[in-house]
Amino acid sequence: MRIVEDKHQAAVAIAGLAQVARYKGHLDEAEHLLQSALAIRREVGDVKGEEADLITLGQVERVRGRLVQAEDYLNRALPVAEKLRAVLDQATIYSEVGQIALMRHDHEKARRYFESSLALEREVQHRRGEAISLHSLGLLALDEGKVTHARGLIEQAITLSQSVTDQDTTATALDSLGKVQCVLGELEEAELSHFRALEIHRALSDPSGEGLSLAGLSMVAGKRKQYEIARQYLLEALERMLQGGDLVNHAHGQLMLGSLLANRMGLLEEGRHHYSCGLTDLKQLGIAITEQERKLATKLGCDPDILAT
């Protein structure tokens, strides 16, 4: 019995180390640790712990852009969460599956899962989870071009996350608000939102979050026609995204940089290179590009269906 308990404690400790590695952006290390913890959980029959590790593995794989693997982990965790009646875990799984759908631009599936997650979180009055779901629905609305609706949802998310002192969600939602403000031409407000988010991400030692804030500041500079400043922000953003293992946003950042260089700075060859690299990365990750991204690829002379060399 003592041996089983010792193994259980070891799995808990290893899973804790995996979470630390994950938040530092060391995703390979996090995956290795989680697989080790998962093996021990199975050995000692810790079903709840196994379910938690599967969810975290799904989250790690989503950030890395390995969407098929992420879905597999989450689909394996869901029936366990349902059997255990772990409502918040179910909500987390729904939210993660929704994020994957949104990355694929499957808006209806994303909406269905985000709304399911939100309903469960409201049922148990979990404010942090509710804020995350509202933010996700805001991102969905923004992806659909419903800017005003997106703003309302994101502002609700910020208010809720601040009320429970959830700095991570607050920072992420502030970056999303900055995007909305930039689209609406509210450049001073957008810049402030991104700087506020950047300060929080840095305090949390979150390089991926820093990358998102810096990319947002690049968009603001681009709107002001400060193209060299925009380029510098983007280059720093790409560095932070790689540091945090955020391959999906790094690929999108390459597209942003390619577009800026070719369309705004007259550096066609350099811009085509970065855009082509971004397309390659997205294709390797199995993520579809938008029609707008496809049109720009054709304009730049990049074939969106062929990997870059």
TILUMTOR-487341 format. One record per residue: x, y, z of N, C-alpha, C, O in turn. Coordinates in steps of 0.02 Angstrom, whole numbers, padded with zeros to 5 digits, always signed. Example, Ala and Ser with C-alpha at 12.3 -4.5 7.8 and 13.67 -1.06 7.14 Angstrom:
BEGIN
+00660-00284+00390+00615-00225+00390+00660-00165+00390+00712-00166+00423
+00642-00112+00354+00684-00053+00357+00645+00002+00394+00670+00057+00402
This chain:
BEGIN
+00042-00060+00000+00000+00000+00000+00043+00063+00000+00028+00112-00034
+00098+00060+00039+00144+00117+00042+00176+00130-00026+00186+00188-00045
+00191+00076-00062+00222+00084-00128+00174+00120-00175+00195+00165-00213
+00110+00101-00174+00060+00132-00216+00054+00206-00200+00051+00248-00245
+00053+00222-00135+00048+00292-00114+00108+00332-00136+00102+00389-00158
+00167+00302-00130+00229+00336-00151+00227+00350-00226+00247+00403-00248
+00203+00302-00266+00198+00311-00338+00147+00365-00355+00157+00405-00401
+00092+00366-00318+00041+00417-00328+00071+00486-00316+00060+00532-00356
+00107+00494-00262+00138+00559-00247+00191+00578-00299+00198+00636-00316
+00226+00528-00324+00275+00541-00377+00241+00567-00440+00266+00613-00472
+00184+00537-00458+00147+00560-00517+00123+00631-00508+00126+00671-00555
+00099+00647-00449+00076+00715-00434+00134+00765-00442+00125+00818-00472
+00192+00747-00415+00250+00791-00420+00273+00800-00492+00289+00856-00513
+00273+00746-00530+00294+00750-00600+00245+00792-00641+00266+00833-00682
+00181+00783-00629+00130+00823-00664+00137+00897-00646+00127+00940-00689
+00156+00911-00584+00167+00980-00563+00226+01011-00600+00223+01069-00621
+00280+00972-00607+00338+00996-00645+00319+01008-00718+00345+01054-00750
+00275+00965-00745+00253+00973-00814+00215+01039-00823+00223+01073-00875
+00175+01057-00774+00138+01120-00778+00186+01180-00778+00176+01228-00814
+00237+01175-00737+00288+01229-00735+00322+01235-00803+00330+01290-00830
+00341+01178-00831+00374+01178-00897+00327+01206-00950+00348+01243-00994
+00264+01187-00946+00214+01211-00994+00208+01287-00993+00208+01319-01046
+00202+01316-00934+00193+01388-00928+00256+01427-00947+00252+01486-00964
+00314+01394-00945+00376+01425-00966+00386+01418-01042+00434+01445-01070
+00342+01380-01074+00348+01370-01146+00392+01312-01165+00407+01302-01224
+00413+01271-01116+00455+01213-01130+00409+01153-01143+00402+01108-01101
+00379+01153-01202+00325+01105-01215+00349+01034-01226+00314+00987-01209
+00409+01025-01255+00436+00957-01262+00447+00926-01193+00431+00868-01181
+00475+00965-01149+00487+00942-01080+00421+00926-01045+00414+00876-01011
+00372+00970-01055+00306+00960-01024+00275+00896-01048+00247+00858-01008
+00278+00883-01113+00249+00822-01140+00283+00760-01111+00250+00712-01091
+00350+00762-01108+00387+00704-01082+00367+00690-01009+00355+00633-00990
+00363+00742-00969+00344+00734-00899+00272+00709-00892+00258+00666-00850
+00228+00735-00932+00157+00714-00929+00149+00640-00948+00109+00604-00919
+00187+00619-00998+00184+00548-01018+00209+00503-00961+00182+00449-00950
+00261+00527-00926+00286+00488-00868+00235+00485-00813+00224+00432-00783
+00203+00542-00799+00151+00544-00747+00092+00500-00766+00064+00464-00725
+00074+00502-00830+00017+00463-00855+00029+00388-00846-00016+00351-00827
+00090+00366-00861+00107+00295-00853+00100+00272-00781+00075+00218-00767
+00122+00314-00735+00117+00297-00663+00044+00295-00642+00023+00250-00606
+00005+00345-00664-00066+00348-00646-00102+00283-00668-00142+00255-00630
-00087+00261-00728-00118+00200-00753-00097+00139-00711-00138+00095-00696
-00034+00139-00693-00008+00083-00654-00044+00077-00586-00058+00022-00564
-00057+00133-00554-00088+00132-00487-00164+00141-00489-00196+00142-00437
-00192+00147-00550-00264+00152-00556-00293+00219-00536-00350+00223-00513
-00254+00272-00545-00277+00340-00529-00314+00369-00589-00285+00403-00631
-00379+00354-00594-00419+00374-00652-00425+00450-00657-00419+00478-00711
-00438+00482-00600-00444+00555-00600-00380+00589-00622-00382+00636-00662
-00324+00565-00597-00260+00593-00617-00245+00582-00691-00219+00626-00725
-00263+00523-00715-00254+00507-00786-00294+00555-00829-00269+00580-00880
-00356+00568-00809-00398+00614-00847-00368+00684-00849-00369+00717-00901
-00341+00707-00792-00311+00774-00789-00250+00778-00835-00240+00828-00868
-00209+00725-00836-00150+00725-00879-00169+00725-00953-00136+00757-00993
-00221+00688-00970-00244+00687-01040-00267+00756-01062-00253+00777-01119
-00302+00792-01018-00324+00860-01035-00264+00905-01046-00262+00943-01095
-00216+00902-01001-00157+00945-01008-00117+00928-01070-00091+00972-01104
-00111+00864-01086-00078+00844-01148-00114+00873-01209-00083+00895-01257
-00181+00873-01206-00220+00903-01260-00205+00977-01267-00200+01003-01323
-00199+01012-01211-00184+01083-01212-00115+01096-01240-00105+01142-01279
-00066+01056-01220+00002+01063-01245+00005+01052-01320+00036+01091-01357
-00028+01000-01343-00027+00985-01415-00063+01038-01456-00044+01052-01513
-00116+01067-01428-00152+01121-01464-00105+01181-01474-00102+01208-01529
-00070+01200-01423-00024+01257-01429+00030+01243-01480+00052+01288-01516
+00053+01181-01483+00104+01162-01531+00076+01156-01602+00114+01148-01650
+00010+01159-01608-00021+01153-01673-00032+01082-01696-00050+01070-01754
-00023+01034-01652-00035+00963-01669-00108+00947-01652-00124+00916-01602
-00152+00969-01697-00223+00970-01681-00254+00900-01678-00298+00887-01637
-00231+00855-01721-00258+00787-01720-00241+00753-01654-00283+00721-01623
-00178+00761-01634-00157+00731-01570-00193+00763-01511-00213+00728-01464
-00203+00828-01514-00238+00863-01461-00310+00837-01454-00333+00823-01399
-00344+00830-01510-00413+00804-01509-00415+00733-01481-00462+00716-01444
-00365+00693-01498-00364+00624-01474-00360+00622-01398-00398+00586-01365
-00315+00662-01369-00309+00664-01296-00374+00688-01264-00397+00659-01215
-00403+00740-01292-00464+00768-01263-00523+00720-01269-00564+00715-01223
-00527+00686-01325-00582+00637-01335-00575+00578-01287-00625+00548-01267
-00513+00561-01269-00502+00508-01220-00519+00531-01149-00540+00491-01108
-00509+00595-01137-00523+00621-01070-00597+00632-01057-00621+00625-01001
-00635+00650-01110-00705+00670-01101-00749+00616-01068-00783+00633-01020
-00749+00553-01092-00792+00503-01059-00774+00491-00986-00817+00475-00945
-00710+00499-00969-00689+00491-00900-00717+00548-00858-00742+00537-00803
-00712+00610-00884-00739+00668-00848-00814+00661-00839-00841+00678-00786
-00849+00637-00891-00921+00627-00885-00938+00575-00833-00985+00583-00794
-00901+00520-00833-00913+00466-00784-00901+00490-00713-00937+00471-00667
-00849+00532-00704-00833+00558-00638-00876+00617-00618-00874+00642-00562
-00917+00640-00667-00958+00700-00657-00916+00760-00639-00934+00801-00597
-00859+00764-00670-00813+00820-00660-00833+00877-00707-00808+00882-00763
-00879+00919-00684-00909+00970-00727-00858+01018-00754-00859+01034-00814
-00813+01042-00712-00764+01091-00736-00715+01061-00786-00693+01094-00833
-00699+00997-00776-00655+00964-00825-00691+00956-00892-00661+00965-00944
-00756+00940-00889-00795+00936-00951-00794+01005-00986-00785+01009-01047
-00804+01058-00947-00804+01125-00976-00737+01141-01008-00735+01171-01062
-00683+01121-00975-00616+01133-01002-00606+01096-01068-00579+01124-01116
-00629+01034-01071-00623+00995-01132-00664+01027-01188-00639+01032-01245
-00726+01047-01174-00767+01080-01224-00732+01144-01250-00732+01157-01310
-00702+01181-01204-00668+01243-01223-00609+01228-01268-00598+01263-01318
-00571+01177-01252-00512+01159-01293-00533+01134-01362-00502+01153-01412
-00585+01093-01365-00609+01069-01430-00635+01128-01472-00625+01130-01533
-00667+01176-01438-00690+01236-01473-00632+01276-01501-00636+01302-01557
-00577+01281-01463-00518+01317-01487-00490+01284-01549-00470+01318-01597
-00488+01218-01549-00463+01182-01607-00507+01195-01668-00482+01206-01723
-00572+01194-01658-00619+01208-01712-00609+01279-01739-00611+01290-01799
-00598+01327-01694-00588+01396-01715-00523+01402-01756-00521+01440-01804
-00471+01366-01735-00409+01368-01773-00418+01341-01844-00382+01359-01890
-00468+01298-01851-00484+01270-01918-00538+01311-01953-00559+01294-02008
-00560+01366-01922-00612+01410-01948-00679+01374-01955-00719+01392-01998
-00690+01324-01914-00754+01288-01912-00797+01325-01859-00801+01304-01801
-00830+01378-01881-00863+01423-01835-00922+01390-01798-00931+01403-01739
-00960+01350-01832-01019+01320-01800-00999+01271-01745-01029+01269-01692
-00949+01231-01759-00925+01184-01708-00895+01222-01649-00907+01205-01592
-00856+01273-01664-00826+01313-01611-00879+01344-01567-00875+01341-01505
-00930+01373-01598-00985+01404-01559-01019+01353-01515-01034+01367-01457
-01033+01295-01542-01069+01242-01505-01029+01222-01442-01058+01216-01388
-00965+01213-01450-00924+01192-01393-00912+01248-01343-00912+01237-01282
-00901+01309-01368-00892+01365-01322-00955+01378-01281-00951+01391-01220
-01012+01374-01313-01075+01385-01277-01089+01330-01226-01116+01342-01172
-01070+01268-01244-01077+01212-01197-01032+01223-01136-01053+01211-01079
-00971+01245-01148-00925+01258-01094-00951+01314-01049-00949+01309-00988
-00976+01367-01079-01002+01424-01042-01061+01404-00998-01066+01425-00941
-01105+01362-01025-01164+01340-00987-01143+01301-00924-01172+01311-00871
-01094+01257-00932-01071+01218-00874-01038+01263-00822-01048+01254-00762
-00999+01311-00844-00965+01355-00798-01014+01399-00760-01005+01413-00700
-01065+01421-00794-01116+01461-00760-01157+01418-00712-01180+01442-00660
-01166+01356-00730-01204+01310-00687-01171+01303-00619-01205+01300-00568
-01104+01301-00618-01068+01293-00554-01037+01359-00530-00998+01360-00482
-01055+01413-00564-01032+01481-00546-00956+01485-00543-00927+01511-00495
-00925+01459-00595-00851+01463-00599-00833+01523-00642-00833+01519-00703
-00818+01578-00609-00809+01643-00643-00748+01643-00690-00750+01672-00744
-00695+01612-00668-00636+01611-00711-00650+01575-00776-00633+01600-00830
-00682+01517-00772-00699+01480-00832-00749+01517-00875-00744+01516-00936
-00795+01551-00843-00844+01591-00880-00809+01646-00920-00826+01660-00977
-00759+01678-00888-00721+01731-00923-00685+01703-00984-00684+01734-01037
-00656+01643-00976-00620+01612-01032-00667+01597-01090-00651+01609-01148
-00727+01571-01074-00775+01554-01127-00802+01617-01161-00811+01617-01222
-00814+01669-01122-00837+01732-01153-00784+01760-01200-00799+01785-01254
-00721+01756-01178-00666+01779-01221-00663+01737-01285-00653+01764-01339
-00671+01671-01278-00669+01627-01337-00726+01644-01385-00716+01646-01446
-00785+01657-01359-00841+01676-01402-00827+01744-01435-00849+01756-01491
-00791+01787-01399-00771+01851-01429-00723+01842-01487-00729+01875-01538
-00675+01796-01479-00629+01781-01534-00665+01752-01594-00649+01767-01651
-00714+01710-01580-00755+01681-01634-00791+01736-01671-00792+01738-01733
-00823+01782-01634-00858+01838-01666-00811+01881-01707-00829+01904-01762
-00750+01891-01682-00701+01931-01719-00681+01895-01783-00673+01927-01835
-00672+01830-01779-00654+01791-01839-00710+01792-01891-00698+01786-01951
-00772+01801-01867-00829+01806-01912-00841+01877-01937-00886+01889-01978
-00801+01924-01914-00808+01993-01935-00860+02033-01897-00879+02088-01917
-00884+02005-01841-00936+02039-01800-00899+02077-01745-00898+02056-01687
-00871+02134-01764-00824+02169-01721-00857+02198-01659-00831+02191-01604
-00915+02229-01667-00950+02259-01610-00971+02205-01559-00963+02214-01499
-00997+02150-01585-01017+02094-01541-00956+02066-01505-00958+02050-01446
-00901+02059-01542-00839+02034-01512-00816+02079-01455-00795+02054-01403
-00820+02143-01466-00798+02190-01414-00837+02181-01350-00808+02180-01295
-00902+02175-01355-00944+02167-01295-00926+02104-01256-00921+02106-01195
-00916+02049-01291-00898+01986-01258-00829+01990-01226-00819+01967-01169
-00781+02020-01261-00713+02025-01234-00711+02071-01173-00676+02057-01124
-00748+02126-01175-00750+02171-01118-00782+02137-01057-00760+02147-01000
-00833+02096-01069-00863+02056-01014-00810+02009-00984-00806+02001-00923
-00771+01978-01028-00720+01931-01006-00668+01966-00962-00646+01939-00911
-00648+02026-00983-00598+02064-00944-00625+02081-00875-00591+02073-00825
-00687+02105-00873-00718+02123-00809-00721+02063-00762-00704+02068-00703
-00743+02006-00789-00748+01945-00748-00680+01921-00725-00672+01904-00666
-00632+01919-00770-00566+01893-00751-00532+01938-00700-00498+01914-00655
-00543+02003-00705-00515+02048-00656-00548+02039-00588-00516+02047-00536
-00612+02021-00588-00648+02013-00525-00624+01953-00485-00631+01950-00424
-00593+01904-00520-00567+01845-00485-00490+01844-00487-00459+01793-00473
-00460+01901-00506-00387+01909-00508-00354+01856-00551-00303+01827-00532
-00383+01844-00609-00353+01796-00657-00313+01837-00707-00338+01859-00759
-00249+01847-00691-00207+01890-00733-00196+01863-00803-00193+01900-00851
-00189+01797-00808-00176+01765-00873-00233+01781-00922-00221+01804-00977
-00295+01767-00901-00352+01780-00945-00361+01854-00958-00378+01875-01013
-00349+01895-00906-00353+01968-00915-00306+01992-00969-00325+02030-01013
-00244+01969-00967-00194+01990-01016-00212+01967-01086-00207+02006-01134
-00233+01905-01092-00251+01878-01158-00310+01916-01187-00312+01931-01246
-00360+01930-01144-00419+01966-01168-00402+02039-01185-00431+02067-01231
-00356+02069-01148-00335+02137-01164-00303+02140-01234-00313+02187-01272
-00263+02088-01250-00235+02086-01318-00290+02080-01371-00286+02111-01424
-00341+02041-01356-00397+02034-01403-00435+02100-01409-00457+02118-01464
-00444+02135-01353-00476+02200-01355-00435+02248-01397-00463+02288-01435
-00369+02245-01390-00326+02287-01431-00335+02275-01505-00335+02322-01545
-00344+02212-01525-00358+02196-01595-00422+02229-01619-00424+02259-01673
-00474+02224-01578-00538+02254-01595-00531+02330-01602-00554+02359-01651
-00497+02360-01554-00488+02433-01556-00448+02454-01617-00461+02507-01647
-00399+02413-01636-00359+02429-01695-00402+02426-01758-00397+02470-01801
-00444+02375-01763-00489+02369-01820-00535+02429-01825-00551+02453-01879
-00557+02454-01767-00603+02511-01765-00567+02578-01771-00599+02631-01771
-00501+02577-01777-00463+02639-01785-00449+02675-01721-00427+02733-01722
-00460+02643-01664-00447+02673-01599-00376+02656-01578-00364+02614-01535
-00328+02689-01611-00258+02666-01606-00226+02680-01538-00188+02639-01513
-00241+02737-01508-00213+02751-01442-00239+02701-01390-00201+02676-01349
-00304+02687-01393-00334+02638-01347-00305+02568-01359-00291+02532-01312
-00296+02550-01423-00269+02485-01440-00198+02477-01413-00180+02426-01384
-00158+02529-01423-00089+02528-01399-00087+02519-01323-00047+02481-01297
-00130+02555-01288-00133+02550-01215-00152+02479-01193-00123+02452-01147
-00202+02450-01227-00224+02382-01210-00167+02332-01218-00156+02289-01175
-00130+02338-01273-00075+02291-01285-00017+02302-01235+00013+02254-01213
-00003+02364-01218+00050+02377-01169+00030+02351-01100+00072+02324-01064
-00034+02359-01082-00058+02332-01018-00051+02256-01017-00030+02227-00967
-00069+02225-01073-00063+02152-01078+00010+02130-01075+00026+02082-01041
+00053+02166-01111+00124+02149-01112+00154+02151-01042+00195+02108-01024
+00136+02201-01004+00161+02207-00935+00142+02146-00893+00182+02121-00854
+00080+02123-00901+00057+02065-00863+00092+02002-00887+00116+01962-00846
+00097+01992-00953+00131+01933-00979+00202+01928-00954+00226+01875-00936
+00236+01986-00952+00306+01986-00928+00310+01969-00854+00355+01933-00832
+00262+01995-00816+00260+01980-00744+00248+01905-00732+00272+01877-00683
+00211+01874-00778+00195+01803-00772+00248+01758-00805+00242+01697-00804
+00300+01790-00834+00353+01753-00871+00322+01709-00925+00337+01650-00931
+00279+01740-00966+00242+01705-01018+00266+01730-01087+00239+01778-01112
+00316+01697-01117+00343+01721-01181+00292+01719-01238+00292+01762-01281
+00248+01668-01238+00197+01664-01291+00150+01724-01286+00132+01754-01337
+00130+01741-01225+00087+01799-01216+00122+01863-01237+00091+01906-01268
+00186+01870-01220+00224+01928-01242+00222+01933-01318+00216+01988-01346
+00229+01876-01351+00228+01876-01424+00163+01903-01452+00163+01940-01501
+00107+01884-01421+00042+01908-01444+00036+01984-01435+00011+02019-01479
+00059+02009-01377+00057+02081-01365+00099+02120-01415+00079+02171-01441
+00159+02094-01427+00205+02127-01474+00177+02126-01545+00184+02175-01582
+00145+02071-01564+00113+02068-01630+00056+02119-01635+00047+02151-01687
+00019+02127-01580-00034+02178-01579-00006+02248-01586-00034+02289-01622
+00049+02262-01551+00081+02328-01557+00107+02339-01628+00107+02396-01652
+00128+02287-01661+00150+02292-01731+00092+02313-01775+00100+02354-01821
+00032+02285-01762-00026+02304-01802-00043+02377-01793-00061+02412-01840
-00037+02401-01731-00050+02472-01717+00000+02516-01755-00019+02565-01787
+00064+02498-01750+00115+02537-01786+00104+02536-01861+00113+02586-01895
+00083+02478-01887+00068+02473-01958+00011+02519-01979+00014+02550-02032
-00041+02523-01938-00097+02567-01952-00075+02640-01954-00103+02681-01990
-00023+02656-01914+00003+02724-01913+00055+02736-01968+00084+02791-01973
+00066+02686-02008+00115+02687-02062+00187+02693-02036+00231+02719-02070
+00197+02670-01975+00264+02667-01946+00292+02597-01959+00297+02556-01913
+00309+02584-02021+00321+02516-02043+00385+02485-02014+00386+02425-02000
+00437+02525-02004+00498+02498-01975+00487+02478-01902+00512+02427-01879
+00449+02519-01866+00432+02502-01797+00389+02438-01796+00399+02395-01753
+00343+02434-01843+00300+02374-01847+00342+02312-01859+00330+02260-01830
+00392+02318-01903+00436+02261-01917+00475+02239-01855+00480+02180-01840
+00502+02288-01819+00540+02271-01759+00497+02237-01706+00519+02189-01674
+00436+02261-01697+00390+02228-01651+00376+02156-01672+00376+02111-01631
+00366+02146-01737+00350+02079-01762+00410+02032-01755+00401+01973-01736
+00469+02055-01769+00528+02013-01761+00536+01991-01688+00553+01933-01675
+00524+02037-01642+00529+02020-01571+00472+01972-01552+00482+01926-01512
+00413+01983-01581+00356+01939-01567+00371+01868-01590+00356+01820-01553
+00400+01860-01649+00415+01794-01675+00465+01758-01630+00460+01698-01618
+00514+01796-01605+00564+01767-01559+00531+01741-01496+00546+01686-01472
+00485+01781-01467+00451+01762-01406+00406+01701-01418+00402+01656-01375
+00371+01700-01474+00327+01644-01489+00365+01578-01495+00342+01526-01471
+00423+01581-01527+00464+01521-01531+00489+01500-01462+00491+01441-01446
+00508+01549-01423+00532+01536-01355+00477+01501-01314+00492+01457-01273
+00415+01520-01326+00359+01490-01289+00330+01429-01323+00281+01400-01298
+00358+01407-01379+00334+01348-01413+00268+01357-01448+00234+01308-01464
+00248+01420-01460+00183+01435-01491+00191+01435-01567+00197+01488-01598
+00190+01376-01595+00205+01369-01667+00150+01396-01711+00163+01420-01766
+00088+01392-01688+00031+01415-01728+00035+01491-01738+00032+01515-01794
+00041+01528-01682+00044+01600-01688+00109+01623-01721+00112+01675-01753
+00162+01583-01713+00224+01599-01748+00213+01595-01824+00238+01638-01861
+00177+01545-01846+00163+01539-01918+00122+01598-01942+00136+01627-01995
+00071+01617-01904+00030+01675-01923+00072+01739-01921+00061+01785-01961
+00119+01743-01874+00163+01801-01871+00207+01806-01932+00222+01861-01956
+00228+01748-01959+00267+01749-02021+00226+01777-02079+00251+01813-02121
+00161+01760-02080+00118+01788-02132+00112+01863-02124+00115+01900-02173
+00103+01886-02062+00099+01958-02049+00162+01994-02072+00159+02046-02103
+00220+01965-02055+00284+01996-02073+00292+01996-02149+00314+02046-02177
+00275+01941-02181+00281+01938-02254+00238+01991-02288+00259+02023-02335
+00176+01998-02264+00130+02049-02292+00157+02119-02281+00155+02161-02327
+00182+02133-02221+00209+02199-02206+00268+02216-02251+00271+02270-02280
+00315+02170-02257+00375+02182-02297+00359+02192-02371+00385+02238-02403
+00315+02149-02397+00301+02152-02469+00253+02208-02487+00265+02244-02536
+00200+02216-02449+00147+02263-02468+00158+02334-02443+00134+02382-02473
+00195+02342-02387+00203+02408-02358+00273+02436-02363+00283+02497-02363
+00323+02392-02366+00393+02416-02366+00429+02404-02432+00487+02421-02439
+00394+02374-02480+00423+02364-02546+00477+02311-02549+00515+02309-02598
+00482+02269-02498+00533+02216-02496+00501+02150-02518+00488+02106-02477
+00488+02144-02582+00448+02089-02608+00480+02021-02596+00446+01976-02572
+00544+02013-02611+00576+01948-02604+00578+01925-02531+00562+01868-02515
+00597+01971-02487+00600+01955-02416+00529+01940-02390+00520+01894-02350
+00481+01979-02413+00412+01969-02391+00385+01902-02416+00350+01866-02379
+00401+01886-02479+00378+01822-02506+00407+01763-02467+00373+01713-02456
+00470+01770-02447+00504+01717-02409+00467+01704-02343+00450+01647-02327
+00454+01757-02305+00421+01749-02241+00350+01723-02249+00327+01681-02210
+00315+01748-02300+00246+01725-02310+00245+01652-02329+00203+01614-02305
+00292+01632-02371+00296+01562-02392+00313+01517-02332+00287+01462-02327
+00357+01541-02288+00374+01502-02228+00313+01493-02183+00302+01440-02155
+00274+01546-02176+00213+01543-02136+00163+01493-02165+00133+01455-02128
+00156+01494-02230+00110+01447-02264+00133+01375-02253+00093+01331-02238
+00198+01365-02260+00227+01298-02250+00213+01273-02179+00190+01216-02169
+00226+01316-02130+00216+01296-02060+00142+01279-02047+00127+01229-02013
+00097+01319-02073+00025+01306-02062+00004+01241-02094-00035+01202-02066
+00030+01228-02154+00013+01166-02188+00040+01106-02150+00006+01055-02144
+00101+01111-02126+00131+01056-02087+00093+01044-02022+00090+00987-01998
+00064+01097-01995+00024+01090-01934-00047+01067-01948-00085+01052-01901
-00066+01065-02012-00133+01043-02029-00186+01096-02019-00244+01080-02007
-00167+01160-02022-00213+01216-02010-00229+01249-02076-00184+01270-02113
-00293+01255-02091-00315+01286-02154-00303+01361-02152-00308+01392-02100
-00288+01390-02210-00281+01463-02214-00347+01492-02237-00389+01458-02266
-00356+01557-02223-00418+01591-02241-00416+01609-02316-00363+01606-02347
-00473+01627-02342-00476+01648-02412-00434+01710-02424-00402+01717-02476
-00435+01757-02375-00394+01817-02381-00320+01801-02383-00283+01830-02422
-00298+01753-02342-00228+01732-02341-00210+01698-02407-00155+01707-02433
-00257+01660-02434-00245+01627-02498-00237+01678-02555-00194+01671-02598
-00279+01730-02555-00276+01781-02607-00209+01819-02603-00179+01834-02654
-00188+01834-02541-00124+01870-02534-00066+01826-02556-00018+01851-02585
-00070+01761-02542-00017+01715-02564-00010+01717-02640+00045+01720-02667
-00067+01716-02674-00066+01718-02748-00037+01785-02772+00001+01787-02820
-00056+01839-02739-00032+01905-02757+00044+01909-02750+00077+01941-02791
+00070+01878-02698+00143+01880-02686+00181+01829-02728+00243+01829-02728
+00145+01787-02763+00178+01735-02803+00196+01673-02765+00239+01634-02786
+00162+01663-02707+00171+01602-02668+00114+01555-02684+00056+01576-02688
+00130+01492-02694+00077+01442-02704+00054+01418-02635+00093+01386-02600
-00008+01433-02614-00031+01413-02547-00038+01338-02538-00047+01315-02482
-00035+01300-02593-00043+01228-02588+00022+01189-02593+00022+01128-02592
+00078+01225-02597+00143+01192-02604+00189+01216-02547+00191+01276-02532
+00224+01169-02515+00268+01187-02460+00326+01230-02485+00351+01221-02541
+00346+01276-02442+00403+01319-02459+00467+01278-02459+00471+01225-02427
+00515+01302-02496+00581+01269-02498+00633+01313-02466+00692+01294-02463
